[in-house]
Amino acid sequence: MRAVQVGSSKTGPVLLPVEIPQPQPGPDELLIRVRAAGVTPTEIRWYPTTHKKDGTMRTGAIPGHEFSGVIAATGKDVSDFRSGQEVYGMNDWFADGATAEFCLTQSQSIAPKPATLTHEAAAAVPIGALTAWQGLLDRARLQPGERVLVHGGAGAVGLFAVQLAHLHGAHVIATGSSRDAEFVTGLGAEKMIDYRSSRFEDEVQDIDVVFDGVGGETLARSWSVLKPGGRMVTIAAGGENVTEQRVKDAFFIVEPNRQQLMEIARLLDAGTLKCFVKASAPIEEAEAAYRGEIRYNHGYGKTVIILPA
């Protein structure tokens, strides 16, 4: 099958087109004929891309851990999905991803594809929507009426965080670029703060939950806007390596969750949750897509790799 693997060069990681054997599903696995795969540009530098679970070095990883496609085959112990079924979801970060014609996953990591979405649109959903869901609802235990500050409200995760917080009855404030203000307020934010012209801590205080997708200085400045008992959630990759306990406690990495994917699909099909494809490209342009060098439809949402039917 055709695939893209992470290689190395003098200037850093690169993506290389390869022809490799098609994987075969084990007893509790499913083989997915990938129709579209989401792009997370920073992924090619993450620990699971360069290392195995036992800590040894890993080479030739296939990126793109969210996808939409069709079940091509099932392992002998899989009973809740059938061949030919359209599904979407994500797979383990240490497994090979979906920037390939086929990938492997497990039953608990996928759900039936939202019926109203194309494969291209569905592939833009799993990581962003699950991250927002798990951060706001599972970790922060967001309650109706609380005040939420979402950093990066037009980002691939932030746009879902704004929507889910709003749907959950929260009062949402977001940071981002002024050019995206109308878009983000349309998703449910009551206020959009332009990070280039304003300091958010000068404009908001007494926040119940901060959802941080930026990290660095933005995260460091965010503690001051939390009210007593407020909760911080961050997905910024730097949180993995910090020693400050409160940052370690706030940081998390999204996990596959079939039940949540099913509920997200229900919201998408009802039209109460929306997804956005920032740009799309064929697998031949995967490296350009990961570098942000392809033509964008607009400045928000997810970039997606399209594979032929």
C-alpha positions in Angstrom: 0.0 0.0 0.0 1.0 3.6 -0.4 1.9 5.5 2.8 3.9 8.4 4.2 6.5 7.8 6.9 8.5 10.1 9.1 12.2 10.2 8.2 15.1 12.4 9.3 17.3 15.0 7.6 19.9 17.5 8.6 17.2 20.1 9.1 14.8 17.9 11.1 12.0 15.4 10.4 10.7 14.9 6.9 7.8 12.9 5.4 8.7 10.3 2.8 6.4 8.5 0.4 6.8 4.7 0.6 5.2 1.5 -0.6 4.9 -1.0 2.3 2.9 -4.2 3.0 -0.7 -3.7 3.9 -1.2 -4.5 7.6 -3.5 -7.3 8.7 -5.8 -7.1 11.7 -5.1 -9.0 14.8 -7.8 -10.7 17.0 -9.2 -7.4 18.4 -8.3 -5.1 15.6 -10.0 -3.6 12.5 -8.4 -2.8 9.2 -9.6 0.6 7.9 -9.6 1.6 4.2 -8.6 5.2 4.8 -10.6 7.8 2.9 -9.3 10.9 4.8 -6.8 11.6 7.6 -6.4 14.7 9.8 -3.1 16.5 9.9 -1.5 17.5 13.3 1.7 19.3 12.2 3.5 19.0 15.5 3.0 15.3 15.7 6.0 14.4 13.6 8.2 15.7 16.5 6.3 14.1 19.4 7.7 11.3 21.6 5.4 8.6 20.3 6.5 9.3 16.8 10.2 8.9 17.6 10.0 6.3 20.4 8.2 3.0 21.1 6.2 2.5 24.3 9.1 0.8 25.9 11.3 3.9 25.3 13.4 2.5 22.5 13.9 4.5 19.3 11.3 4.2 16.6 11.8 4.8 12.9 9.4 5.0 9.9 6.3 6.0 11.9 3.2 6.8 9.8 1.6 10.0 11.1 -2.1 11.1 11.1 -3.9 9.5 14.0 -7.5 10.6 13.2 -9.3 9.3 10.1 -12.5 8.5 8.4 -12.9 5.5 6.2 -14.5 2.1 5.5 -13.9 -1.1 7.4 -12.0 -3.4 5.1 -11.6 -6.4 7.5 -12.1 -7.3 11.1 -10.2 -9.5 13.5 -11.8 -12.7 14.8 -12.8 -11.1 18.2 -14.5 -8.1 16.7 -18.3 -8.4 16.8 -19.7 -4.8 17.0 -18.5 -3.6 13.6 -18.8 -5.1 10.1 -16.8 -5.0 6.9 -18.0 -2.2 4.6 -19.2 0.0 7.4 -18.2 3.7 7.3 -16.5 4.8 10.5 -14.4 7.6 12.0 -12.1 7.8 15.0 -8.5 7.8 16.0 -5.9 5.2 16.9 -3.1 4.9 19.5 -0.3 7.5 19.2 2.3 4.7 19.3 0.6 2.8 16.4 1.1 3.6 12.8 -1.4 6.4 11.8 -3.7 6.9 8.8 -1.6 8.8 6.3 -1.8 5.6 4.3 -4.2 3.6 2.2 -5.0 1.4 5.2 -4.5 1.6 9.0 -5.3 -0.6 12.0 -7.4 0.4 15.0 -9.5 -1.1 17.7 -13.3 -1.1 18.3 -13.2 1.2 21.3 -11.4 3.9 19.2 -14.0 4.3 16.5 -17.7 5.0 15.9 -20.0 5.0 12.9 -19.2 8.1 10.8 -21.6 11.0 11.1 -24.1 10.4 8.4 -24.3 14.0 7.3 -20.5 14.4 6.9 -18.2 13.5 4.0 -15.1 11.5 4.9 -13.1 14.7 4.4 -15.2 16.6 7.0 -15.4 13.6 9.4 -11.6 13.2 9.5 -11.3 16.8 10.8 -13.3 15.9 13.9 -11.9 13.1 16.2 -8.8 14.6 17.9 -10.1 18.1 18.2 -13.6 17.2 19.4 -12.4 14.5 21.8 -9.7 16.8 23.2 -12.3 19.5 23.9 -14.8 17.0 25.4 -12.3 15.3 27.7 -10.7 18.6 28.8 -13.9 20.5 29.6 -16.3 17.8 30.7 -14.1 14.9 32.0 -11.2 16.9 33.6 -12.6 20.3 34.4 -16.1 19.1 35.1 -17.6 22.2 33.5 -20.9 23.2 34.9 -23.7 25.3 33.3 -23.3 29.0 34.1 -19.6 28.9 34.6 -17.2 31.3 32.8 -14.7 29.7 30.4 -11.7 31.2 28.7 -10.5 29.3 25.6 -7.1 30.2 24.3 -6.9 29.8 20.5 -10.6 29.8 19.9 -10.3 29.4 16.1 -7.8 26.5 16.3 -8.5 22.9 15.4 -9.2 22.1 19.1 -10.3 25.5 20.3 -13.3 25.8 17.9 -14.7 22.6 19.4 -13.9 23.8 23.0 -15.9 27.0 22.3 -18.9 25.1 20.9 -19.0 22.4 23.6 -18.6 24.9 26.4 -21.4 27.0 24.9 -23.7 24.0 24.4 -23.0 23.0 28.0 -24.4 26.4 29.1 -21.2 28.1 30.0 -20.3 31.8 29.3 -17.4 31.6 26.8 -14.6 34.0 26.2 -11.9 33.2 23.6 -8.6 34.6 22.5 -7.4 34.6 19.0 -6.8 36.8 16.0 -9.1 39.7 15.2 -9.7 38.3 11.7 -11.4 35.3 13.3 -13.6 37.3 15.8 -16.8 36.9 13.8 -16.2 33.2 13.3 -15.5 32.5 16.9 -18.4 34.5 18.3 -20.6 32.7 15.7 -19.6 29.4 17.5 -20.9 30.7 20.8 -18.2 32.9 22.4 -19.6 35.9 24.0 -16.4 37.8 23.7 -13.2 37.5 21.5 -10.0 39.1 22.7 -7.4 39.9 20.1 -4.1 38.6 21.5 -2.1 40.9 19.4 -3.6 44.2 20.7 -4.8 43.2 24.2 -3.7 41.3 27.2 -6.4 39.0 28.2 -5.7 39.3 31.9 -6.5 43.0 31.6 -9.9 42.2 30.3 -11.1 39.1 32.2 -11.0 37.8 35.8 -12.8 35.3 37.9 -12.7 32.6 35.3 -13.9 29.1 36.4 -12.1 27.1 33.6 -9.2 28.0 31.4 -8.8 25.7 28.3 -5.3 26.4 27.0 -4.2 25.3 23.6 -1.3 27.7 23.3 1.1 27.1 26.2 4.2 29.0 27.0 3.7 32.6 28.2 0.0 32.4 27.6 -0.3 29.5 30.0 1.9 31.2 32.6 -0.2 34.3 32.5 -3.5 32.4 32.7 -3.2 31.3 36.3 -3.9 34.9 37.4 -7.4 35.0 35.8 -8.7 31.9 37.6 -11.0 32.5 40.5 -10.4 30.5 43.7 -11.2 26.9 42.9 -10.9 27.5 39.2 -9.5 24.8 36.9 -6.8 24.9 34.4 -6.6 22.5 31.4 -3.8 22.6 28.9 -2.9 20.5 25.9 0.2 22.4 24.9 2.9 19.9 24.2 5.4 21.5 26.5 3.3 20.4 29.5 4.8 16.9 29.1 8.2 18.0 30.2 7.6 20.6 32.8 8.5 20.1 36.5 5.9 22.6 37.9 3.3 20.4 39.6 0.3 22.6 38.8 1.2 22.5 35.1 1.7 18.7 35.2 -1.7 18.4 36.8 -3.3 20.6 34.2 -1.8 18.9 31.2 -3.4 15.9 29.4 -3.2 14.0 26.2 -6.4 13.0 24.4 -7.4 9.3 24.3 -9.7 7.4 21.9 -13.2 7.0 23.3 -16.0 5.3 21.3 -18.9 6.5 23.4 -17.8 10.1 23.2 -17.3 9.7 19.4 -20.9 8.5 19.1 -22.2 11.4 21.1 -20.1 13.9 19.0 -21.5 12.3 15.8 -25.0 12.8 17.1 -24.4 16.5 17.8 -22.8 16.9 14.3 -25.7 15.2 12.6 -28.2 17.3 14.5 -26.3 20.5 13.4 -25.7 21.7 16.9 -21.9 21.0 16.6 -20.0 22.1 13.5 -16.6 21.1 12.0 -14.4 22.9 9.6 -11.8 21.8 7.0 -9.1 24.4 6.8 -7.5 22.8 3.7 -7.3 19.4 2.0 -4.6 17.8 -0.2 -3.9 14.4 -1.8 -1.5 12.0 -0.1 1.2 13.1 -2.7 1.2 16.5 -1.0 1.3 15.2 2.6 4.7 16.8 3.4 3.5 20.2 2.1 0.3 19.8 4.2 2.3 19.2 7.4 4.5 22.2 6.6 1.4 24.4 6.1 2.4 25.1 2.5 -0.9 24.2 0.8 -3.7 26.6 -0.2 -6.1 27.2 2.7 -9.9 27.4 2.3 -9.9 29.8 5.3 -7.9 30.4 8.5 -9.6 28.0 10.9 -10.3 24.2 11.2 -8.2 21.2 10.3 -6.1 20.3 7.3 -7.0 16.9 5.9 -5.2 14.4 3.6 -7.6 12.8 1.1 -7.1 9.3 -0.3 -8.9 7.9 -3.3 -11.9 5.6 -2.9 
